Amino acid sequence: MTRYMVLGGHVPEALAEALAGMIDLVGEGEVPDTEVDGVLIHARPESQAIFRRFRRAGGSLPIFALSEGGVGVGERLQWIRHGADDLLDVATAAETLRRKMSTTPTATESKEDAERGMFLDRYLRSMHRYVGARQALVSKLGEQALSRYLDCVFLRDQALKASEDAPADAFGQRRGSQRERLKWPIRIIDPVQAEGLLLNLSADGCAITIGVQPTEQLRMVVDTGAMSAWVDLDVRWQRRASRERWEAGGLVVGVHLI
């Protein structure tokens, strides 16, 4: 079994129970540090020097800062810059660690993963405000209001891109400097239960891939590591990518921060 050592404080009992069967948490001094697969260090200002020394010495083990409370985007970035793979909230650390274990990332991939998580965090917070404002506007536009609004936005977007050489993404829009294809884990929770990946984002929708055929409406959970959100999709297209995999694109019609 994978074993992580906890430094700078006690082993959190709830976290140890949540990780039972996948990651065994041990306290400092219980086993030699040569017999562990990763490290959790309680996040205190004086702990940052430990991360810097660890990385400068060539340490390659996964090493996470552990916070007893909510974690902000700025805080995560600060700890990553000091050498941590990530800063985790002890209340949600189990899910994050299980996800990272399932993908077995390198230290570089972990940092990229955190940066994408912070980007998604900003995106979801912005979409939460935008979708509410969009709904308030289209409610005043009369018949087929949303379709008329989206047609106008699409034509404006195409006009802005007319001189660009690269193609738009599957939903018809781009993400500026974030054009690389995403592969971020999601969970479909309604009306079916399924695991999937978020593949791309636009100002009004997104593309996903899941292991079941999509229905016309889906609710998915996106966990960025710092926050989670329910995202409601009105599915506009779908295709069967393989025997057990579908791709779909949808209009984001609701974002609920949780």
Salt bridges, closest charged atoms under 4 A:
GLU35 OE1 - ARG3 NH1 3.78
ASP85 OD2 - ARG55 NH2 2.65
ASP86 OD2 - ARG76 NH2 2.67
ASP86 OD2 - LYS100 NZ 3.97
ASP113 OD2 - ARG99 NH1 3.46
ASP113 OD2 - LYS100 NZ 3.12
ASP121 OD1 - ARG125 NE 2.98
ASP157 OD2 - LYS161 NZ 2.37
GLU164 OE1 - ARG174 NH1 2.23
GLU164 OE1 - ARG179 NH2 3.46
ASP204 OD1 - ARG134 NH1 2.87
ASP232 OD1 - ARG219 NE 2.67
ASP232 OD2 - HIS256 NE2 2.87
ASP234 OD2 - ARG236 NE 3.51
GLU244 OE2 - ARG243 NH1 3.46
GLU247 OE2 - ARG181 NH2 3.65
GLU247 OE1 - ARG239 NH2 3.11
